[in-house]
Amino acid sequence: MSDTYTTIHSIEVLVCAPDGTQLKSEQDALDLIGEAMAQGSELILVPVERLHEDFFQLKTRLAGTIIQKFVTYRRHIVILGDVSQYMAQSRSFRDFVYEANKGNEVWFITSLQELDERLKRTK
């Protein structure tokens, strides 16, 4: 399965396939952002499966490095899937998810329906 493009509430979205290359470095994030920019996508939907295990361990700084690239290039990132196991293991990660979801740059969403509802509210 490959990455696809769609429009949700008039927002161009790059939908990453769950079985694609894992995001495990700054360069991986830049490659994905470049792909999105080439197609005019402002929102990038990344399944949890695409994130390297280090992303969920804040002490590695991978999450911060990756997210900073999305913010720098003005692309919104949505992490799609269940991150509850990581939230249960780390109060810091739980707080990170909570704070991210209060903003508009990074969202941790469990379903496409939740994304749809969130985008409706932000319009």
N, C-alpha and C positions, 0 to 999 in steps of 0.2 A: 504494500500500500504506500502511496506517495502523498506528499503534502498537497493540499488543495486550497483553492481560493473561493470565498463566498462573500456575500453581503448580508449583514444582519442590521436591521434598522438603519439603513443607508450608511453603514460603516464597513469599509473594506477589511476583510479578515483573512489572514493566512492561518489555515487549520493544519497543524502539524500532525502527521501520522504517528501513532503510538510506537511503531516499530522503526522509526527513523534514527538517525545518528543522535546519540545522547549529548546533551549539553554538559560538558565537563571542563570547559575552559572559556576564557574571554574570547578567544578566536572563534569557538563554536557559536557563541552568542552573536558575534559580529557577522559571521556567515549567514546566520538566520535572519538577522536584521537586514542585511544586504539583499537577501532573497525577497523579503517583504517589501522593501523600498522599491525594488525593481518592478514590482507588480502594483505598487501604490497602496499597499495594505498598511493601515495605521494600527491595527490590533493583531496581535499574534497569540494564537491559542496553542498552548504547549501542554500536552498530556503529562501527567506525573511520571509516566514511564520513560519519558524523554530526558528526565533530569537525573544526573549522576547522584549517587548516594551522598556524596560530599555536600551537595546543595542543601541538604536538610540538617547538616551539622554546621551551625553558624560559625563555630570556631575556625573552620577552614576558609571562611570569607568568600567562598565560591558564590553563594547566593547574592551577596552584596556586589560582587564584581559583575556578575551577569545582569542583575537588575539595573545597576548603574549604567550599563551600556544601553539598555532599552530606554532609560530616562534621557540619557544624553542625546540619543538619536530620535527622541520624541515618538517612540513607539510604545503602545500599551501592551502589557503582557498579562495574559490570563493563564494561570496554572490550573488545568482542569483535572479533577480527580480527588481521591480521598487522601488527605494528608493527616488524618486523625492519629495514626500511629506515631508519626513524628512529633505531633503536638503533645501527645501523651508522654513521650520520652523526654521532652525538653520544654521547660517553661519559657526559655528565651525564644524558641521557635514559635511557640504558641502566641507569645506577645508580638512577635514579628508578623505573623499571619493576621492577627487582630488589627494591628496598626496599618498594615498594607491594605486591608479590605476597607478601611475608613477613607482611603484616598481614591484617586482615579487612575493612577499609573500602573499599579500592580494589584491583581485580584487573585485570590485563591477561591475557586468555584468548584462545587462538586458535580454539577450537571449542566447540560446545555440549556435546560429550562431555567435554571438559576441565572445563567448568563443572560438569557433573553429578558428576564424580569429586571435584572440589574441595568441593562442597556436601555430599557424603556424608562426607567426612573432617571437616568442621567440625561435624557433628551430634554 
